[in-house]
Amino acid sequence: MTEFGFVLPDEFSHVPLDQTLEFARRADEAGLHSVWKQEASGTNGVATLAAISQCTSTVRIGTGVASVFSRSPSLLGMSAATLQGLSNGRALLGIGVSSPPLVERWHGCEFDHPLRRLRETIEIVRQVTAGGTVEYHGEVFDVGPYTMALETNEDVPVFNAAIGDANRALTGEFADGWLPAFLPRSTFSAFVDDVRESARTAGRDPDEITVAPWIPTAIDDDPDRAERRVRYLLAQEMAMGYNEQLDEHGFGDAPDRAHDLFRDGDREAAVAAISDQMVDELTVSGTESDVRDQFDRYAHGGADLIIAMPSMEASVPELETVVDVLGELSDST
């Protein structure tokens, strides 16, 4: 059975912190599987989720995505264990290598050995959240021995936001879940097979890997308005550097043109540069009936958990519609 999650709108969507918490409460009441808090140069994701843990009861809370460069593995593990305790076992740790611009220009770190750092981070986090003595001697990190003072009840599932081939293989080998974004729907099942085969090769049960794609989503009685929302989101994400990821997927120069135009401040032209093919392959939009059919394709392609990523241009009522429809879809699956 496919479940649904929701990427919480925040200051990048011009949503104040108290409204972000209100969306989490709404998702909780709607019966969604999880809510995910992004983290770039705005609010602290872990701190926000700590507040959300106190105003929700059943929805799971996930970092989406915590950079392995912005916190040490020990601090990531401590943060995950703390969220697990505050939420009575509802925490999910989404991590990733982020990108050179964010790591170097915002955090002031050198973007070196990202995949090795990611692998060692996962292994250290597992020790920390398990409690007891933590000791790890790797190529990037040399930790312990020291004792984890916080009592923990259970491990926190670790989701890897992998993009490239080597990182997807690492996901199958070490992580509990996979958080892909901006993968073409027509080839999505093949990438799922790659991750599960990597798990099988590592001696793991491939079905233990939760496949949880982030899907740009807009739901509206007016399909054209919904499509406009996802086009804007794609243009914005291309400007964040995802255009480079799409070079290998056959979208021509549209991702690069959208990147350049958005970065130059011509957002309308950037939105117009997003091709119909990109909309069809990378997003879900339209009426409730439309999105139900489109989500079904991801479910048939191997998604266990579909995480809807709303447009940063969407209004509060439009965002509320997304949450409510996801709740209805959750009830019907």
C-alpha positions as CSV (number, residue, x, y, z in Angstrom):
1,M,0.0,0.0,0.0
2,T,1.4,3.4,-1.0
3,E,1.3,6.1,1.6
4,F,1.6,9.9,1.3
5,G,3.8,12.5,2.9
6,F,4.0,16.3,2.6
7,V,6.9,18.7,2.4
8,L,6.0,21.5,4.8
9,P,5.8,25.0,3.3
10,D,8.1,27.4,5.1
11,E,9.7,30.8,4.8
12,F,10.8,30.1,1.2
13,S,7.1,29.9,0.4
14,H,6.5,33.1,2.4
15,V,4.8,31.0,5.2
16,P,5.6,32.1,8.7
17,L,6.8,29.5,11.3
18,D,3.4,29.4,13.1
19,Q,1.7,28.6,9.8
20,T,4.2,25.9,9.1
21,L,3.2,24.2,12.4
22,E,-0.4,24.6,11.5
23,F,0.2,22.7,8.2
24,A,1.8,19.9,10.3
25,R,-1.3,19.7,12.5
26,R,-3.5,19.6,9.4
27,A,-1.4,16.8,7.9
28,D,-1.7,15.0,11.2
29,E,-5.5,15.3,11.3
30,A,-5.7,14.3,7.6
31,G,-3.9,11.0,8.4
32,L,-0.8,11.5,6.3
33,H,2.1,9.2,6.8
34,S,4.7,12.0,7.4
35,V,5.7,15.6,7.1
36,W,9.2,16.7,6.0
37,K,11.0,19.9,6.9
38,Q,13.5,21.3,4.4
39,E,16.6,23.2,5.5
40,A,18.7,25.6,3.6
41,S,19.4,29.1,4.8
42,G,16.2,29.7,6.8
43,T,14.6,28.0,9.8
44,N,16.4,25.1,11.5
45,G,14.8,21.9,10.4
46,V,15.5,19.9,13.6
47,A,14.2,22.7,15.9
48,T,11.1,23.1,13.8
49,L,10.4,19.4,13.9
50,A,10.9,19.4,17.7
51,A,8.0,21.9,17.9
52,I,5.9,19.9,15.5
53,S,6.4,16.8,17.6
54,Q,4.6,18.5,20.5
55,C,1.5,19.6,18.5
56,T,0.9,16.4,16.5
57,S,0.2,12.8,17.5
58,T,0.5,10.3,14.7
59,V,2.1,11.8,11.7
60,R,5.8,11.0,11.3
61,I,8.3,13.8,11.2
62,G,11.3,13.8,8.9
63,T,14.3,16.0,8.1
64,G,14.2,16.7,4.5
65,V,17.0,17.0,3.9
66,A,19.7,17.4,6.6
67,S,23.2,17.9,5.1
68,V,26.0,15.7,6.2
69,F,28.3,18.7,6.0
70,S,26.3,21.1,8.3
71,R,26.2,18.8,11.4
72,S,28.7,16.2,12.6
73,P,27.5,12.6,12.5
74,S,27.4,12.6,16.3
75,L,25.2,15.7,16.4
76,L,22.9,14.2,13.6
77,G,22.5,11.1,15.7
78,M,21.8,13.1,18.9
79,S,19.3,15.2,17.0
80,A,17.6,12.1,15.6
81,A,17.5,10.4,19.0
82,T,16.1,13.6,20.6
83,L,13.3,13.9,18.0
84,Q,12.6,10.2,18.4
85,G,12.1,10.7,22.1
86,L,10.0,13.9,21.8
87,S,7.7,12.3,19.2
88,N,7.3,8.9,20.8
89,G,9.0,7.1,18.0
90,R,7.9,9.1,14.9
91,A,11.2,10.5,13.8
92,L,12.7,10.0,10.3
93,L,16.2,11.1,9.4
94,G,16.5,12.3,5.8
95,I,20.1,13.1,5.0
96,G,22.1,14.0,1.9
97,V,25.3,15.5,0.6
98,S,23.7,18.8,-0.3
99,S,25.5,20.7,-3.0
100,P,28.9,22.5,-3.3
101,P,27.4,26.1,-3.4
102,L,25.4,25.5,-0.2
103,V,28.1,23.6,1.6
104,E,30.9,26.0,0.7
105,R,29.2,29.4,0.5
106,W,26.7,29.0,3.4
107,H,28.4,26.6,5.8
108,G,32.0,27.5,4.9
109,C,33.0,23.8,4.5
110,E,35.0,22.1,1.8
111,F,32.9,19.8,-0.3
112,D,35.3,16.9,-0.1
113,H,34.7,13.1,-0.2
114,P,30.9,13.5,-0.1
115,L,29.9,9.8,-0.6
116,R,32.5,8.5,1.9
117,R,31.3,11.2,4.4
118,L,27.7,10.1,3.8
119,R,28.4,6.4,4.3
120,E,30.4,7.0,7.5
121,T,27.7,9.4,8.8
122,I,25.0,6.7,8.4
123,E,27.2,4.2,10.3
124,I,27.9,6.6,13.2
125,V,24.3,7.8,13.4
126,R,23.2,4.2,13.8
127,Q,25.6,3.7,16.7
128,V,24.5,6.9,18.4
129,T,20.7,6.2,18.1
130,A,21.3,2.7,19.4
131,G,22.8,4.1,22.6
132,G,25.6,2.7,24.6
133,T,29.3,3.1,23.6
134,V,30.0,4.9,20.3
135,E,33.3,4.2,18.6
136,Y,34.1,4.6,14.9
137,H,37.4,4.9,13.0
138,G,36.9,5.7,9.3
139,E,38.6,7.6,6.5
140,V,36.7,10.8,7.2
141,F,35.7,10.5,10.9
142,D,37.5,9.3,14.0
143,V,35.0,9.1,16.8
144,G,35.0,7.9,20.4
145,P,34.9,5.8,22.4
146,Y,32.3,7.8,24.3
147,T,29.0,6.9,25.9
148,M,25.7,8.1,24.6
149,A,24.0,9.6,27.7
150,L,20.5,9.9,26.2
151,E,18.4,6.8,26.6
152,T,17.0,5.6,23.2
153,N,14.2,3.2,22.6
154,E,14.7,2.3,18.9
155,D,16.8,3.2,15.9
156,V,15.7,6.1,13.7
157,P,15.1,5.1,10.1
158,V,17.7,6.8,7.8
159,F,16.6,8.0,4.4
160,N,19.2,9.0,1.8
161,A,18.5,11.7,-0.8
162,A,20.6,10.0,-3.4
163,I,20.8,11.2,-7.0
164,G,23.8,9.6,-8.8
165,D,24.4,6.0,-9.5
166,A,27.1,5.5,-6.8
167,N,24.9,7.2,-4.2
168,R,21.9,5.1,-5.1
169,A,24.0,2.0,-4.7
170,L,25.1,3.3,-1.3
171,T,21.4,3.7,-0.4
172,G,20.7,0.1,-1.1
173,E,23.7,-1.0,1.0
174,F,23.3,1.2,4.1
175,A,20.1,3.3,4.3
176,D,16.5,2.4,5.3
177,G,14.9,4.6,2.7
178,W,15.5,6.5,-0.5
179,L,14.4,10.1,-1.1
180,P,14.8,10.7,-4.8
181,A,13.8,14.0,-6.5
182,F,13.4,15.0,-10.1
183,L,13.7,11.6,-11.7
184,P,11.6,11.0,-14.9
185,R,8.5,9.1,-14.2
186,S,9.0,6.9,-17.4
187,T,12.3,5.6,-16.0
188,F,11.5,5.7,-12.3
189,S,10.9,1.9,-11.9
190,A,14.4,1.2,-13.4
191,F,16.0,3.4,-10.8
192,V,14.0,1.6,-8.1
193,D,15.2,-1.7,-9.4
194,D,18.8,-0.4,-9.1
195,V,18.4,0.5,-5.5
196,R,16.8,-2.8,-4.6
197,E,19.4,-4.7,-6.5
198,S,22.1,-2.9,-4.5
199,A,20.4,-4.0,-1.3
200,R,20.2,-7.5,-2.6
201,T,23.9,-7.5,-3.5
202,A,24.7,-6.2,0.0
203,G,22.9,-9.2,1.5
204,R,19.9,-7.1,2.6
205,D,16.2,-7.7,2.0
206,P,15.4,-5.2,-0.9
207,D,11.9,-4.8,0.4
208,E,13.2,-3.3,3.6
209,I,14.2,-0.2,1.6
210,T,11.4,2.4,1.6
211,V,11.2,4.2,-1.7
212,A,9.9,7.7,-1.1
213,P,10.1,10.0,-4.1
214,W,9.6,13.8,-3.7
215,I,7.1,14.9,-6.4
216,P,6.4,18.5,-7.3
217,T,2.6,18.6,-6.8
218,A,-0.3,21.1,-7.3
219,I,-4.0,20.3,-7.0
220,D,-6.6,22.7,-8.2
221,D,-10.0,22.6,-9.9
222,D,-8.3,24.7,-12.5
223,P,-5.7,22.4,-14.2
224,D,-4.0,25.3,-15.9
225,R,-3.4,27.1,-12.5
226,A,-2.1,23.8,-11.0
227,E,0.3,23.4,-14.0
228,R,1.5,26.9,-13.5
229,R,2.4,26.1,-9.9
230,V,4.6,23.1,-10.8
231,R,6.2,24.9,-13.7
232,Y,7.3,27.6,-11.2
233,L,8.6,25.1,-8.8
234,L,10.6,23.4,-11.5
235,A,12.1,26.7,-12.6
236,Q,13.1,27.5,-9.1
237,E,14.6,24.1,-8.5
238,M,16.6,24.4,-11.8
239,A,18.0,27.7,-10.4
240,M,19.1,25.7,-7.3
241,G,21.2,23.5,-9.4
242,Y,19.0,20.6,-10.3
243,N,19.4,21.4,-14.0
244,E,22.8,19.6,-13.9
245,Q,21.0,16.4,-12.6
246,L,18.6,16.5,-15.6
247,D,21.3,16.8,-18.2
248,E,21.4,13.0,-18.5
249,H,17.6,12.5,-18.8
250,G,17.0,13.9,-22.3
251,F,15.3,17.2,-21.6
252,G,17.5,19.2,-24.0
253,D,18.6,22.7,-23.0
254,A,15.3,23.5,-21.2
255,P,16.7,22.9,-17.6
256,D,19.7,25.0,-18.3
257,R,17.7,27.9,-19.9
258,A,15.3,27.9,-16.9
259,H,18.3,28.0,-14.5
260,D,19.9,30.9,-16.3
261,L,16.7,32.9,-16.7
262,F,15.6,32.4,-13.0
263,R,19.1,33.3,-11.7
264,D,19.1,36.5,-13.9
265,G,15.8,37.5,-12.3
266,D,13.5,36.8,-15.3
267,R,11.2,34.4,-13.5
268,E,8.4,34.5,-16.0
269,A,10.7,33.6,-18.8
270,A,12.2,30.9,-16.6
271,V,8.8,29.4,-16.1
272,A,8.1,29.6,-19.8
273,A,11.3,27.7,-20.5
274,I,10.1,24.7,-18.6
275,S,9.1,22.2,-21.3
276,D,5.9,20.2,-21.4
277,Q,8.1,17.1,-21.3
278,M,9.6,18.2,-18.0
279,V,6.1,18.8,-16.6
280,D,4.8,15.4,-17.7
281,E,7.9,13.5,-16.5
282,L,8.7,15.3,-13.2
283,T,5.5,16.6,-11.7
284,V,1.9,15.8,-10.7
285,S,-0.7,18.5,-11.2
286,G,-4.4,19.0,-12.0
287,T,-7.7,18.1,-10.4
288,E,-8.0,15.5,-7.7
289,S,-8.9,12.9,-10.3
290,D,-5.9,13.9,-12.4
291,V,-3.4,13.6,-9.6
292,R,-4.9,10.3,-8.4
293,D,-4.1,8.7,-11.8
294,Q,-0.6,10.3,-11.9
295,F,0.3,9.2,-8.3
296,D,-0.8,5.7,-9.3
297,R,1.9,5.5,-11.9
298,Y,4.5,6.1,-9.2
299,A,3.0,3.5,-7.0
300,H,3.1,1.0,-9.9
301,G,6.7,2.0,-10.5
302,G,7.7,1.0,-7.0
303,A,7.1,3.9,-4.7
304,D,6.2,2.9,-1.2
305,L,5.7,6.5,0.1
306,I,4.9,9.4,-2.2
307,I,6.0,12.8,-0.8
308,A,4.2,15.7,-2.3
309,M,6.3,18.8,-2.7
310,P,4.1,21.9,-3.1
311,S,5.0,24.9,-5.2
312,M,6.6,27.8,-3.4
313,E,4.2,30.0,-5.3
314,A,1.1,28.4,-4.0
315,S,-1.3,30.2,-1.7
316,V,-2.3,29.0,1.8
317,P,-5.7,27.7,0.5
318,E,-4.0,25.9,-2.3
319,L,-1.6,24.3,0.1
320,E,-4.4,23.3,2.4
321,T,-6.1,21.6,-0.6
322,V,-3.0,19.5,-1.3
323,V,-2.9,18.3,2.3
324,D,-6.7,17.5,2.4
325,V,-6.6,15.6,-1.0
326,L,-3.5,13.6,0.2
327,G,-5.5,12.7,3.2
328,E,-8.4,11.5,1.1
329,L,-6.0,9.5,-1.1
330,S,-4.5,8.0,2.0
331,D,-7.9,6.8,3.2
332,S,-8.6,5.2,-0.2
333,T,-5.4,3.2,-0.6
